[in-house]
Amino acid sequence: MVKVSFTRHAEDMLKERKFTKEEIISVISNPDWRENDEQETEIWHAFKRIGQKILRVVIKGREEPYTVITMFYDKRLRNRK
């Protein structure tokens, strides 16, 4: 299993957005695709299609242990194939 920690903000978003840590770790371990952040070299994004929505997980760190910064359904990408 991937070694991951969660920021306080990410912990709050887990509760608010009703995600589990296991779901987020699964996205990090097996994303549909990944992208590097355009501004920060240590930050990357993992994406997973869930039904009609796309979950974006923002992660800091190029090697384990990763730090999850936040996660959300990215409405801008919902029409992406």
VEXDREN-88261 format. One record per residue (C-alpha): residue number from 0; y, x negated, z negated. Coordinates in steps of 0.2 Angstrom, whole numbers. Layout:
# VEXDREN-88261
[NUM [Y X Z]]
...
# end
This chain:
# VEXDREN-88261
[0 [0 0 0]]
[1 [18 -6 4]]
[2 [28 -12 -11]]
[3 [43 -2 -13]]
[4 [57 2 -25]]
[5 [70 16 -25]]
[6 [88 15 -29]]
[7 [95 27 -41]]
[8 [103 37 -26]]
[9 [86 37 -17]]
[10 [78 44 -33]]
[11 [91 58 -34]]
[12 [88 62 -15]]
[13 [70 63 -18]]
[14 [72 77 -30]]
[15 [87 85 -21]]
[16 [78 85 -4]]
[17 [61 88 -11]]
[18 [52 73 -5]]
[19 [38 63 -14]]
[20 [38 44 -15]]
[21 [21 45 -7]]
[22 [29 53 9]]
[23 [43 40 10]]
[24 [31 26 8]]
[25 [20 33 22]]
[26 [35 34 33]]
[27 [39 15 29]]
[28 [21 10 32]]
[29 [18 20 48]]
[30 [34 25 56]]
[31 [35 34 73]]
[32 [49 20 77]]
[33 [60 8 68]]
[34 [78 3 71]]
[35 [88 -11 64]]
[36 [105 -7 56]]
[37 [120 -10 68]]
[38 [131 -17 53]]
[39 [119 -24 40]]
[40 [106 -37 45]]
[41 [95 -34 29]]
[42 [94 -15 32]]
[43 [83 -6 44]]
[44 [78 13 47]]
[45 [61 20 48]]
[46 [59 37 58]]
[47 [45 50 57]]
[48 [44 67 66]]
[49 [39 81 54]]
[50 [38 97 64]]
[51 [54 99 73]]
[52 [64 88 62]]
[53 [65 69 61]]
[54 [65 60 44]]
[55 [76 44 43]]
[56 [72 32 29]]
[57 [85 19 26]]
[58 [77 3 19]]
[59 [84 -14 13]]
[60 [74 -30 15]]
[61 [64 -38 29]]
[62 [49 -42 18]]
[63 [41 -33 3]]
[64 [46 -27 -9]]
[65 [57 -16 1]]
[66 [71 -5 -7]]
[67 [73 12 -1]]
[68 [92 17 -1]]
[69 [91 35 5]]
[70 [81 47 16]]
[71 [86 63 25]]
[72 [82 74 40]]
[73 [93 67 54]]
[74 [100 82 63]]
[75 [108 71 77]]
[76 [90 66 82]]
[77 [82 83 82]]
[78 [81 84 101]]
[79 [74 67 103]]
[80 [57 67 112]]
# end
